[in-house]
Amino acid sequence: MKTFPMFLKMDGRRVVIAGGGEQAAQKARLLCRTEAHLALVAPALDDELAALVDSGRAEHVTGPVTSGTFRGAALVFVASGCPALDAALHALATAAGAPVNVVDRPDLCDAFTPSIVDRDPVVVAIGTEGAAPVLARQIKTRVETMLDPRLGGFAALAGRLRGAVERQVPREGRRAFWRWAFDGAPRQLHQRGAEREAARRLKEAIAAGGAPDAATEGSIALVGAGPGAADLLTLRAVRHLQEADVIFYDRLVDPGVLELARRDAERVFVGKAVGASAWPQDRICEVIVSAARRGRRVVRLKGGDPGIFGRAEEELAAARAAGIAVEIVPGVTAASASAAALGRSLTERNVTDRVVFATATGADGQVVAGLADLARPGTSLALYMAVRQVPAIAAGLRAQGLPGETPVDVVAAATTGAERRIRSTLDRFTAAMDAAGIASPAVILVTVPKAAPAAALPLRRSA
């Protein structure tokens, strides 16, 4: 290790940025996140830097530049954009005894700018001693996915309560208290946006003299796994997977998604298929509630978005009836992923002004009645769980008066290695699906433009 990582207090300290263009502006943006006093050294400033001076956030230093210009600076950034001038400015700053960073010149740097993950007051800095800044940014991206965006707020709350903990929680119980605070209900509540409830739980525990029994602090998160590709998960979904004690997942969850989970998390397959379910819904509700009652952090991982044909309501009701904290984490739904795979939008100005999501298969396994009524002019109709119902869907749409050339797209296993796509029309897509051997999971997208032929307007309602 050739450099020593440390954090410097910047409140009121002088930081000099030598340069007046975009490179200097990039450093100024970074330093504006601190409470340092900025001095901009350049004959002229670009509009962004000039605005900082006008607002009083920085001062503009003009005139001859000497070593005195840099004397007393906590840091100096040299970013003139001219290699020869950068070297001269570096020499002056070094003579003044200031640590110097010269943009894109690691050989002239005493200090290196890290890639920063900012959850003030929690700050993570990643450095490569100037050898591989692109790698540092890649690592930063990975760390960003690991840390809750609200983490800084919770850390600040904990800091405000530290004095109360020292006064009211016995020394021998403090470690357990903070472990509960950061691993248990308070942080989980804060992550969901329930800041007041998190603070209330912490204050109640402090008043009681310590952390409550951990066995009462289980939770359930209904997490959307998205359409398949692991990199389409939300940051919140990844965080829940990395913190889960047990994960109950269904058959639509891609194995790559489970690779993002904590290595020692228990994984339980609760796959269901229409007409052949080894795990009926009431049994799934029973096992996830039972695990949470034992104080475990439970993730119920569902393909797509839990709130769209994901049977979320039953599981929410079971958790609430048991008094267990429950959260929904949205995911990318299959219709959105299918449209993206086709390189198209679900809506188009002057063509489609509404999107309808519908399931084609009811709880009894039969085709849902009235689907064709949804295919009105100006509609993109996305049909889920529809592969088994293709003949009935096609017949119903034709009976409603939709012309044979109505566009129909089918995407199976969107975003996965098994993805297949069919672009067809209403009068040909049944045969096209048979020929291609398309199987579930798949989404059928029917586009009914506003300018539908007269034969389709108005759509006749089925008896």
C-alpha positions as CSV (number, residue, x, y, z in Angstrom):
1,M,0.0,0.0,0.0
2,K,1.7,3.2,-1.2
3,T,-1.0,5.5,0.0
4,F,-2.7,5.8,3.4
5,P,-6.5,6.2,3.2
6,M,-8.0,8.6,5.7
7,F,-10.8,11.1,6.1
8,L,-10.0,14.8,6.5
9,K,-12.3,17.3,8.3
10,M,-13.1,20.0,5.7
11,D,-15.3,22.4,7.6
12,G,-14.0,25.9,6.9
13,R,-10.7,24.7,5.4
14,R,-9.4,26.2,2.1
15,V,-9.3,24.1,-1.0
16,V,-7.7,25.5,-4.1
17,I,-8.8,24.5,-7.6
18,A,-6.5,25.8,-10.3
19,G,-8.5,25.9,-13.5
20,G,-11.6,27.4,-15.0
21,G,-13.0,24.8,-17.3
22,E,-14.8,21.5,-17.2
23,Q,-12.1,19.6,-15.4
24,A,-12.0,22.2,-12.7
25,A,-15.8,22.1,-12.5
26,Q,-15.8,18.3,-12.0
27,K,-13.6,18.8,-8.9
28,A,-15.7,21.7,-7.7
29,R,-18.9,19.5,-7.8
30,L,-17.2,17.0,-5.6
31,L,-15.9,19.5,-3.1
32,C,-19.3,21.3,-2.9
33,R,-20.6,18.2,-1.1
34,T,-18.3,19.2,1.8
35,E,-18.1,22.4,3.9
36,A,-14.7,23.4,2.5
37,H,-14.1,27.0,1.3
38,L,-13.3,26.9,-2.4
39,A,-10.8,29.1,-4.1
40,L,-10.9,29.0,-8.0
41,V,-7.6,30.1,-9.6
42,A,-8.0,31.0,-13.3
43,P,-8.1,34.0,-15.5
44,A,-11.7,33.2,-16.5
45,L,-14.3,30.7,-15.3
46,D,-16.9,28.8,-17.2
47,D,-20.6,29.5,-16.4
48,E,-20.9,26.7,-13.8
49,L,-17.9,27.9,-11.8
50,A,-18.9,31.5,-12.2
51,A,-22.3,30.7,-10.6
52,L,-20.5,29.2,-7.6
53,V,-18.7,32.5,-7.1
54,D,-21.9,34.5,-7.6
55,S,-23.6,32.4,-4.9
56,G,-20.8,32.9,-2.5
57,R,-19.9,29.3,-2.4
58,A,-16.4,30.0,-3.9
59,E,-14.0,32.8,-4.4
60,H,-12.4,33.7,-7.8
61,V,-8.6,34.3,-7.5
62,T,-7.1,36.2,-10.5
63,G,-3.8,37.8,-11.1
64,P,-0.3,36.3,-10.9
65,V,-0.1,32.9,-9.5
66,T,2.7,32.2,-7.0
67,S,3.4,29.7,-4.3
68,G,1.7,32.0,-1.9
69,T,-1.6,31.4,-3.8
70,F,-1.5,27.9,-2.4
71,R,-0.1,28.5,1.0
72,G,-2.3,27.1,3.9
73,A,-4.5,25.0,1.5
74,A,-5.8,21.7,2.9
75,L,-5.8,20.4,-0.7
76,V,-5.0,21.6,-4.2
77,F,-6.5,20.4,-7.4
78,V,-4.7,21.3,-10.6
79,A,-7.0,21.1,-13.6
80,S,-6.0,23.7,-16.2
81,G,-6.3,21.3,-19.1
82,C,-2.8,22.3,-20.3
83,P,0.0,19.7,-19.4
84,A,2.8,22.3,-19.3
85,L,0.7,24.7,-17.1
86,D,-0.4,21.8,-14.9
87,A,3.2,20.9,-14.2
88,A,4.1,24.5,-13.3
89,L,1.1,24.9,-11.0
90,H,2.1,21.6,-9.4
91,A,5.6,22.9,-8.6
92,L,4.2,26.1,-7.1
93,A,1.7,24.2,-4.9
94,T,4.3,21.7,-3.8
95,A,6.6,24.6,-2.8
96,A,3.8,25.9,-0.6
97,G,3.7,22.6,1.2
98,A,0.2,21.7,0.0
99,P,-0.9,18.2,-0.9
100,V,-1.7,18.2,-4.7
101,N,-3.9,16.3,-7.1
102,V,-3.2,16.9,-10.8
103,V,-6.0,15.7,-13.0
104,D,-5.0,12.7,-15.2
105,R,-1.4,12.9,-14.0
106,P,-0.9,10.3,-11.2
107,D,2.9,10.8,-11.4
108,L,2.3,14.4,-10.1
109,C,-0.2,13.5,-7.4
110,D,0.4,13.5,-3.7
111,A,-3.3,12.8,-3.1
112,F,-5.7,10.8,-5.2
113,T,-9.4,11.4,-5.6
114,P,-11.3,8.2,-4.7
115,S,-14.6,7.0,-6.1
116,I,-17.1,7.9,-3.4
117,V,-20.3,6.3,-2.2
118,D,-22.0,9.0,-0.1
119,R,-24.5,8.1,2.5
120,D,-23.6,11.1,4.8
121,P,-22.4,10.6,7.5
122,V,-21.5,7.1,6.1
123,V,-19.0,7.6,3.4
124,V,-17.2,4.8,1.4
125,A,-14.1,5.7,-0.6
126,I,-12.6,3.4,-3.2
127,G,-9.1,4.2,-4.5
128,T,-6.6,2.5,-6.8
129,E,-3.7,4.9,-6.3
130,G,-4.4,6.4,-9.7
131,A,-3.7,3.1,-11.5
132,A,-7.2,2.1,-12.5
133,P,-9.9,4.8,-12.0
134,V,-12.4,2.9,-14.2
135,L,-12.1,-0.1,-11.9
136,A,-12.7,2.1,-8.9
137,R,-15.9,3.3,-10.5
138,Q,-17.0,-0.2,-11.2
139,I,-16.5,-1.1,-7.6
140,K,-18.4,2.0,-6.5
141,T,-21.3,0.8,-8.6
142,R,-21.3,-2.5,-6.8
143,V,-21.1,-0.9,-3.4
144,E,-24.0,1.5,-4.3
145,T,-26.2,-1.6,-4.8
146,M,-25.3,-2.9,-1.4
147,L,-26.0,0.2,0.7
148,D,-29.6,1.4,1.3
149,P,-30.1,5.0,0.0
150,R,-31.5,5.9,3.5
151,L,-28.6,4.5,5.4
152,G,-27.0,7.9,6.1
153,G,-30.3,9.1,7.7
154,F,-30.4,6.1,10.0
155,A,-26.8,6.4,11.0
156,A,-27.4,10.1,11.8
157,L,-30.5,9.1,13.9
158,A,-28.3,6.5,15.8
159,G,-25.7,9.2,16.4
160,R,-28.3,11.5,17.9
161,L,-29.4,8.8,20.3
162,R,-25.9,7.6,21.3
163,G,-25.9,9.8,24.4
164,A,-29.2,8.5,25.6
165,V,-28.0,4.9,25.1
166,E,-25.0,5.5,27.2
167,R,-27.1,7.0,30.0
168,Q,-30.0,4.5,30.0
169,V,-28.7,1.2,28.6
170,P,-26.2,-0.8,30.9
171,R,-22.7,-1.1,29.4
172,E,-23.1,-4.9,29.1
173,G,-26.2,-4.5,27.0
174,R,-25.1,-1.8,24.6
175,R,-23.5,-4.0,22.0
176,A,-26.7,-6.1,21.8
177,F,-28.7,-2.9,21.5
178,W,-26.8,-1.6,18.6
179,R,-26.8,-5.0,16.9
180,W,-30.5,-5.0,17.1
181,A,-30.8,-1.4,16.0
182,F,-28.8,-2.0,12.8
183,D,-29.8,-5.6,12.1
184,G,-33.4,-5.6,13.3
185,A,-36.7,-3.8,13.1
186,P,-35.5,-0.2,13.5
187,R,-33.3,-0.3,10.4
188,Q,-35.8,-2.3,8.4
189,L,-38.5,0.2,9.2
190,H,-36.2,3.1,8.3
191,Q,-35.3,1.4,5.0
192,R,-39.0,1.2,4.1
193,G,-39.4,4.9,4.7
194,A,-41.0,4.5,8.1
195,E,-38.5,6.9,9.8
196,R,-40.9,7.9,12.7
197,E,-41.7,4.3,13.6
198,A,-38.0,3.4,13.5
199,A,-37.2,6.3,15.9
200,R,-40.1,5.3,18.1
201,R,-38.9,1.7,18.4
202,L,-35.4,2.9,19.3
203,K,-36.6,5.3,21.9
204,E,-38.9,2.7,23.5
205,A,-36.0,0.2,23.7
206,I,-33.7,2.8,25.2
207,A,-36.4,3.7,27.8
208,A,-36.7,-0.1,28.6
209,G,-33.0,-0.4,29.1
210,G,-32.0,-2.5,26.1
211,A,-33.0,-4.3,23.0
212,P,-36.2,-6.4,22.9
213,D,-36.3,-10.1,22.5
214,A,-35.0,-10.7,18.9
215,A,-37.4,-13.6,18.5
216,T,-40.2,-11.1,18.0
217,E,-38.5,-9.1,15.3
218,G,-39.1,-11.2,12.2
219,S,-40.2,-9.6,8.9
220,I,-41.5,-10.5,5.4
221,A,-40.6,-8.8,2.2
222,L,-42.4,-9.7,-1.1
223,V,-39.7,-9.0,-3.5
224,G,-40.1,-8.7,-7.3
225,A,-37.4,-10.7,-9.1
226,G,-38.1,-9.1,-12.4
227,P,-38.5,-10.9,-15.7
228,G,-35.3,-12.9,-15.4
229,A,-32.1,-11.0,-15.9
230,A,-30.4,-10.5,-12.6
231,D,-29.2,-7.0,-13.4
232,L,-32.8,-5.8,-13.8
233,L,-33.4,-6.2,-10.0
234,T,-33.8,-3.0,-8.1
235,L,-31.2,-1.9,-5.5
236,R,-33.8,-2.5,-2.8
237,A,-34.4,-6.1,-4.0
238,V,-30.7,-6.9,-4.0
239,R,-30.4,-5.5,-0.4
240,H,-33.2,-7.7,0.8
241,L,-31.6,-10.7,-0.8
242,Q,-28.3,-10.0,0.9
243,E,-29.9,-9.6,4.3
244,A,-32.4,-12.4,4.1
245,D,-32.3,-15.4,6.5
246,V,-34.6,-17.5,4.3
247,I,-35.8,-17.0,0.7
248,F,-38.9,-18.7,-0.6
249,Y,-38.8,-18.5,-4.4
250,D,-41.0,-19.7,-7.3
251,R,-40.4,-21.3,-10.7
252,L,-40.1,-18.1,-12.6
253,V,-37.1,-16.9,-10.6
254,D,-33.9,-17.1,-12.7
255,P,-31.0,-18.9,-10.9
256,G,-28.8,-15.9,-11.5
257,V,-31.1,-13.8,-9.3
258,L,-30.5,-16.2,-6.4
259,E,-26.7,-15.8,-6.8
260,L,-27.2,-12.3,-5.4
261,A,-28.5,-13.6,-2.1
262,R,-26.4,-14.0,1.0
263,R,-24.5,-17.3,0.8
264,D,-25.7,-18.7,4.0
265,A,-29.4,-17.8,3.4
266,E,-31.7,-20.8,3.3
267,R,-33.4,-21.2,0.0
268,V,-36.8,-22.9,-0.3
269,F,-38.5,-23.6,-3.6
270,V,-42.3,-23.1,-3.5
271,G,-42.9,-23.4,-7.3
272,K,-46.5,-23.4,-8.6
273,A,-47.8,-24.2,-12.0
274,V,-51.4,-23.8,-13.3
275,G,-53.3,-27.0,-12.6
276,A,-50.3,-28.8,-10.9
277,S,-49.3,-27.1,-7.7
278,A,-47.2,-28.9,-5.1
279,W,-47.3,-25.7,-3.0
280,P,-50.9,-24.3,-2.8
281,Q,-51.2,-20.7,-1.7
282,D,-52.4,-21.3,1.8
283,R,-49.4,-23.5,2.5
284,I,-47.0,-20.8,1.2
285,C,-48.6,-18.2,3.4
286,E,-48.3,-20.6,6.4
287,V,-44.5,-21.3,5.9
288,I,-43.5,-17.7,5.4
289,V,-45.4,-16.5,8.4
290,S,-44.0,-19.4,10.5
291,A,-40.4,-18.4,9.5
292,A,-41.0,-14.8,10.4
293,R,-42.5,-15.7,13.8
294,R,-39.2,-17.3,14.6
295,G,-37.4,-14.0,14.2
296,R,-36.1,-14.6,10.7
297,R,-35.9,-12.1,7.9
298,V,-38.0,-13.7,5.1
299,V,-37.9,-12.9,1.4
300,R,-40.8,-14.2,-0.7
301,L,-39.2,-13.9,-4.1
302,K,-41.6,-13.7,-7.0
303,G,-41.0,-13.4,-10.7
304,G,-41.8,-10.0,-12.2
305,D,-43.6,-7.6,-9.9
306,P,-45.4,-9.0,-6.8
307,G,-48.3,-6.7,-7.3
308,I,-49.1,-7.8,-10.8
309,F,-50.7,-11.3,-10.9
310,G,-48.4,-12.3,-8.1
311,R,-50.9,-13.5,-5.5
312,A,-49.4,-10.8,-3.2
313,E,-52.7,-10.0,-1.4
314,E,-53.0,-13.4,0.2
315,E,-49.5,-13.2,1.6
316,L,-49.9,-9.6,2.8
317,A,-53.1,-10.5,4.6
318,A,-51.4,-13.5,6.3
319,A,-48.5,-11.4,7.5
320,R,-50.7,-8.6,8.8
321,A,-53.0,-11.1,10.5
322,A,-50.0,-12.4,12.4
323,G,-48.8,-9.0,13.3
324,I,-45.6,-9.3,11.2
325,A,-44.0,-6.4,9.5
326,V,-44.4,-6.8,5.7
327,E,-43.1,-4.9,2.7
328,I,-43.6,-5.0,-1.1
329,V,-40.5,-4.5,-3.2
330,P,-41.7,-3.8,-6.8
331,G,-40.0,-5.5,-9.8
332,V,-39.8,-5.0,-13.5
333,T,-43.0,-6.7,-14.9
334,A,-42.9,-9.0,-17.8
335,A,-44.9,-6.7,-20.2
336,S,-42.3,-3.9,-19.8
337,A,-39.4,-6.4,-20.3
338,S,-41.2,-7.9,-23.4
339,A,-41.7,-4.5,-25.0
340,A,-38.0,-3.6,-24.3
341,A,-36.9,-6.9,-25.9
342,L,-38.9,-6.0,-29.0
343,G,-37.3,-2.6,-29.1
344,R,-40.6,-0.8,-28.8
345,S,-42.7,1.2,-26.4
346,L,-45.9,0.1,-24.8
347,T,-47.5,3.4,-25.8
348,E,-47.1,5.6,-28.9
349,R,-48.4,9.1,-29.3
350,N,-51.5,9.2,-31.6
351,V,-51.5,5.4,-31.8
352,T,-52.0,4.0,-28.3
353,D,-52.8,6.0,-25.2
354,R,-53.5,3.3,-22.7
355,V,-51.9,0.0,-21.5
356,V,-54.0,-2.8,-20.1
357,F,-52.5,-5.7,-18.2
358,A,-54.7,-8.7,-18.0
359,T,-54.4,-12.4,-17.1
360,A,-55.9,-14.8,-19.7
361,T,-56.2,-17.7,-17.2
362,G,-58.6,-17.6,-14.3
363,A,-58.2,-19.3,-10.9
364,D,-60.2,-22.3,-12.3
365,G,-57.6,-22.7,-15.2
366,Q,-60.1,-21.5,-17.8
367,V,-59.9,-18.5,-20.1
368,V,-61.0,-15.3,-18.5
369,A,-64.2,-14.0,-19.9
370,G,-64.4,-10.6,-21.6
371,L,-60.8,-10.3,-22.6
372,A,-61.7,-9.2,-26.0
373,D,-63.7,-6.2,-24.6
374,L,-60.4,-4.8,-23.4
375,A,-58.9,-4.5,-26.9
376,R,-60.4,-1.1,-27.7
377,P,-58.8,1.4,-30.1
378,G,-55.8,3.1,-28.7
379,T,-54.9,0.2,-26.4
380,S,-51.8,-1.9,-25.9
381,L,-53.2,-5.1,-24.4
382,A,-50.6,-7.2,-22.4
383,L,-51.9,-10.7,-21.7
384,Y,-50.2,-12.8,-19.0
385,M,-50.6,-16.5,-18.4
386,A,-52.0,-16.7,-21.9
387,V,-50.1,-19.5,-23.8
388,R,-52.7,-22.2,-23.1
389,Q,-55.5,-19.8,-24.1
390,V,-54.2,-18.7,-27.5
391,P,-57.0,-20.2,-29.7
392,A,-59.7,-18.8,-27.5
393,I,-58.0,-15.4,-27.4
394,A,-57.6,-15.2,-31.1
395,A,-61.2,-16.3,-31.7
396,G,-62.5,-13.8,-29.2
397,L,-60.6,-10.9,-30.7
398,R,-61.7,-11.8,-34.2
399,A,-65.3,-12.1,-33.0
400,Q,-65.0,-8.6,-31.6
401,G,-64.3,-7.3,-35.0
402,L,-60.5,-6.8,-34.9
403,P,-59.0,-7.1,-38.3
404,G,-56.6,-9.9,-39.1
405,E,-53.7,-7.5,-39.6
406,T,-53.9,-6.3,-36.0
407,P,-50.3,-6.5,-34.7
408,V,-49.6,-9.2,-32.2
409,D,-46.2,-9.8,-30.5
410,V,-45.2,-12.7,-28.3
411,V,-42.2,-12.7,-26.0
412,A,-41.3,-15.9,-24.0
413,A,-38.8,-15.9,-21.1
414,A,-38.0,-12.2,-21.7
415,T,-34.4,-11.1,-20.8
416,T,-33.2,-14.6,-20.2
417,G,-30.9,-16.8,-22.3
418,A,-34.0,-18.7,-23.4
419,E,-35.8,-15.6,-24.7
420,R,-37.9,-16.1,-27.9
421,R,-39.8,-13.5,-29.8
422,I,-42.6,-13.6,-32.4
423,R,-43.8,-10.6,-34.4
424,S,-47.1,-11.5,-36.1
425,T,-50.7,-10.5,-36.7
426,L,-53.9,-11.7,-35.3
427,D,-54.8,-14.0,-38.2
428,R,-51.3,-15.7,-38.1
429,F,-50.0,-15.7,-34.5
430,T,-51.7,-18.9,-33.4
431,A,-50.0,-20.9,-36.1
432,A,-46.8,-19.0,-35.5
433,M,-46.8,-20.0,-31.8
434,D,-47.5,-23.6,-32.6
435,A,-44.7,-23.7,-35.2
436,A,-42.3,-22.1,-32.8
437,G,-43.3,-24.2,-29.8
438,I,-43.7,-21.2,-27.5
439,A,-44.3,-22.2,-23.9
440,S,-45.0,-20.4,-20.7
441,P,-43.8,-18.0,-19.3
442,A,-44.7,-15.7,-22.2
443,V,-46.5,-12.4,-22.7
444,I,-48.8,-11.7,-25.6
445,L,-49.0,-8.0,-26.7
446,V,-51.9,-7.0,-28.9
447,T,-51.7,-3.5,-30.3
448,V,-55.0,-1.8,-31.3
449,P,-54.2,1.5,-32.9
450,K,-56.5,4.5,-32.6
451,A,-57.0,4.6,-36.3
452,A,-58.7,1.2,-36.4
453,P,-60.7,0.2,-39.5
454,A,-64.4,1.0,-39.4
455,A,-65.3,-2.7,-39.1
456,A,-63.7,-2.6,-35.6
457,L,-65.5,0.5,-34.4
458,P,-67.3,0.2,-32.1
459,L,-66.2,-3.2,-30.8
460,R,-69.1,-5.5,-30.5
461,R,-69.6,-6.8,-27.0
462,S,-69.8,-10.5,-26.5
463,A,-73.1,-11.9,-25.3
